[in-house]
Amino acid sequence: MNIISYYFVKIKTLLYNEVGDTMKRFNELDEGFTCEHCGKEVTPLGYTSRDHCPYCLYSKHIDIMPGDRKNTCLGLLKPIGIEKYKDTYKILYECEKCHETHKNIIAKDDDMNMIIEISKVN
């Protein structure tokens, strides 16, 4: 094995391990909650983690890694746009408290009228 091949394999292994570690830190939590923005009761999604309200599309800034519930900000994440992602879409968010931005994949039961309204902002 020449030196270039050796380092290529080394870099590939390091990258794989980092991605693997990130994926291992994903904690799937499919919980119901009361939306702090619109006040509606939100039921678990049933096929993946529920991460936003399907009625007003707001979310809460509670995770550092998906599902860890370790973020101390706890601000509301306001939906500010929509972007294409693979064969679906993601909702773009800005935290009303700390102004960080985040993205969540849309859910099957999201209010499509709200998604259309938000997409007009882009």
C-alpha positions as CSV (number, residue, x, y, z in Angstrom):
1,M,0.0,0.0,0.0
2,N,1.5,3.4,-1.0
3,I,1.5,6.4,1.4
4,I,-1.5,8.1,-0.4
5,S,-3.6,5.0,-0.2
6,Y,-2.7,4.6,3.5
7,Y,-3.8,8.1,4.3
8,F,-6.9,7.8,2.2
9,V,-8.0,4.8,4.2
10,K,-7.1,6.5,7.5
11,I,-9.2,9.6,6.6
12,K,-12.1,7.5,5.4
13,T,-12.1,5.6,8.7
14,L,-11.9,8.7,10.8
15,L,-14.8,10.3,8.9
16,Y,-16.9,7.1,9.1
17,N,-16.3,6.9,12.9
18,E,-17.3,10.6,13.4
19,V,-20.6,10.1,11.4
20,G,-21.2,6.8,13.2
21,D,-20.7,8.5,16.6
22,T,-23.1,11.3,15.6
23,M,-25.8,8.8,14.6
24,K,-25.3,6.8,17.8
25,R,-26.2,10.0,19.7
26,F,-29.6,10.3,18.0
27,N,-32.2,9.4,20.7
28,E,-35.6,8.8,19.1
29,L,-38.3,10.3,21.3
30,D,-41.8,10.3,20.0
31,E,-43.7,12.1,22.7
32,G,-46.9,14.1,22.8
33,F,-46.9,17.6,24.2
34,T,-48.9,20.8,24.5
35,C,-47.7,23.4,22.0
36,E,-46.4,26.4,23.8
37,H,-47.2,28.6,20.8
38,C,-50.8,27.7,19.9
39,G,-51.8,25.7,23.0
40,K,-53.0,22.6,21.0
41,E,-52.4,19.1,22.2
42,V,-50.0,17.3,20.0
43,T,-50.0,13.5,19.8
44,P,-47.0,11.3,19.1
45,L,-46.2,10.9,15.4
46,G,-46.0,7.1,15.4
47,Y,-43.3,6.6,12.8
48,T,-40.4,8.9,14.0
49,S,-39.7,11.5,16.6
50,R,-42.2,14.3,17.0
51,D,-40.2,17.5,16.9
52,H,-42.7,20.3,16.1
53,C,-46.4,21.2,16.3
54,P,-48.3,20.0,13.2
55,Y,-50.8,22.9,13.6
56,C,-48.6,26.0,13.8
57,L,-45.3,24.3,13.0
58,Y,-43.5,25.8,15.9
59,S,-40.9,23.8,17.7
60,K,-38.9,24.1,21.0
61,H,-35.2,24.6,21.4
62,I,-34.7,21.6,23.7
63,D,-32.0,19.4,22.1
64,I,-28.3,19.7,21.4
65,M,-28.3,16.3,19.6
66,P,-31.7,15.0,18.5
67,G,-33.7,13.7,21.4
68,D,-31.1,14.4,24.2
69,R,-33.2,17.2,25.8
70,K,-30.0,18.9,27.0
71,N,-30.3,22.4,25.6
72,T,-30.8,25.0,28.3
73,C,-32.1,27.7,25.9
74,L,-35.7,26.4,25.8
75,G,-36.8,29.1,23.5
76,L,-39.5,28.7,20.9
77,L,-38.3,27.9,17.4
78,K,-40.3,30.0,14.9
79,P,-40.8,28.6,11.4
80,I,-39.2,31.0,9.0
81,G,-39.0,29.1,5.7
82,I,-39.1,25.8,3.8
83,E,-36.4,24.0,1.8
84,K,-36.3,21.0,-0.4
85,Y,-34.6,18.0,1.1
86,K,-34.3,14.7,-0.9
87,D,-37.9,13.7,-1.7
88,T,-39.5,15.8,1.0
89,Y,-39.0,19.2,2.7
90,K,-37.5,20.7,5.8
91,I,-38.9,23.5,7.9
92,L,-36.4,26.2,8.7
93,Y,-36.5,27.7,12.2
94,E,-35.0,30.5,14.1
95,C,-35.0,30.5,17.9
96,E,-36.9,33.5,19.3
97,K,-34.6,33.5,22.4
98,C,-31.0,32.8,21.2
99,H,-31.5,33.2,17.4
100,E,-29.8,29.9,16.4
101,T,-31.3,28.4,13.3
102,H,-32.4,24.8,12.9
103,K,-34.2,22.5,10.4
104,N,-36.8,19.7,10.9
105,I,-38.2,17.4,8.3
106,I,-41.9,18.0,7.7
107,A,-44.3,15.3,9.1
108,K,-47.2,13.6,7.3
109,D,-49.8,15.4,9.5
110,D,-48.4,18.9,9.2
111,D,-50.9,21.6,8.2
112,M,-50.1,22.0,4.5
113,N,-51.7,25.5,4.4
114,M,-49.1,26.6,7.0
115,I,-46.3,25.1,5.0
116,I,-47.5,26.9,1.9
117,E,-47.7,30.2,3.9
118,I,-44.2,29.8,5.3
119,S,-42.8,28.8,1.8
120,K,-44.0,32.2,0.5
121,V,-41.5,33.9,2.9
122,N,-38.5,32.3,1.2
